[in-house]
């Protein structure tokens, strides 16, 4: 049965999970917030993982994350919960007018909620199933009502399934319908459920550590094998997927406790509670100065001369700046009389930048399988350019790829390929051609980028080189 447009979902957990008196509720939340001592995160919060038990058990843990969104201005908050009561298929979104708590009615962003169903009708349904008695969304709302700046709206989502496909599609749908909006994602989840105190702490530690790795696919696999425990594992995976689409992210575990620790009883049934913030960090640009660029180009040339038989002095780490000690992915490209003569790079490395440049230059001159090794006679006509790679950012949206700015790295299982930004620009490719060509570079078929199993990453480069003579 369709949800009436003016329907208000009334509280199901007030008076049981949290106070039903508005003044008592505000007072308790403020007490939790005031007692938080954890240092705030240094970045823009994109998503929070918070527990959903009764406030007496998990309220202080939830507050450890919620405190750092105080006065945050957002348009829409997507709160995702597992379904504890209703069995159904896929994902349920409430499209009525609001969700009521003792602090008032939280308005629903009905346009976004309905658009989810339109975008992915195979995943989403507009139904009260999952919402009627569910506490997983409701218990988070009073914190949001107290802390967020006014005018935000809610999209309440309950997940009855948490397969990798469902999680990925849910994230894609949320990103699509919220484009242009400032959003916050709340993943409502408790952790361990069981009877052994030591196992509870060990399981929660594993689970929280893996959440911090920001690998949603591996996280879902670990839930299926019970290496990790989180009743809201689906919402957590969705939150990670969404956060990663905003660029380089960091995580911080804000708090952890268990019902056994709160009650003081280490026997009987117990539940673990954790709070994690996922936040955006500004992309790190090395920003080399002219002297540092010149030094890298000199190192590249002397490394090539050394490799093909000329005599050159080695450079020690004491002779390079701190900037050149950072580990970054790079490519070294060689041209002879304007024509490509070799190109080799390191995508991921822990080696200092100056050493990586030396290694790649030697390989480009002698081990690029497309060319014979560079000879001493070619040195005078050889020009060298260096591309320093930014951190990779995952994407599934081809419209976000900007030709001339972005490079592509595509990975599927153990196959991977990379093309630098200038490749697409020099060949006048559009985004789809660029994707197809990068797939072929990875040894995949051209349309593989359209399939969910294929991972797509974009990156930018800082490029500089010798002048051709």
Secondary structure by P-SEA (a helix, b strand, c coil): cccccccccccccccccccccaaaaaaaaaaaaaacccccccccccbbbbbbccccccaaaaaaaacccccccccbbbbbbcccccccccbbbbccccccccccbbbbaaaaaaaaaaaccccccccccccccccccccaaaaaaaccccbbbbbbbbbccccaaaaaaaaaaaaaaaccccbbbbbbbcccccccaaaaaaaaaaaaaaaaaccaaaaaaaaaaccccccaaaaaaaaaaaaaaacbbbbbbccccccccccccccccbbbbbbbbbbbcccccccccaaaaaaaaaaaaaaaaaaabbbbbbbccccccccccbbbbbbbbbbccccccbbbbbccccccaaaaaaaaaaaaaccccccccccccccccbbbbbbbbccccccccccccccccbbbbbbcccccccccaaaaaaacccaaaaaaaaaaaacccccccccccbbbbbbcccccccccc
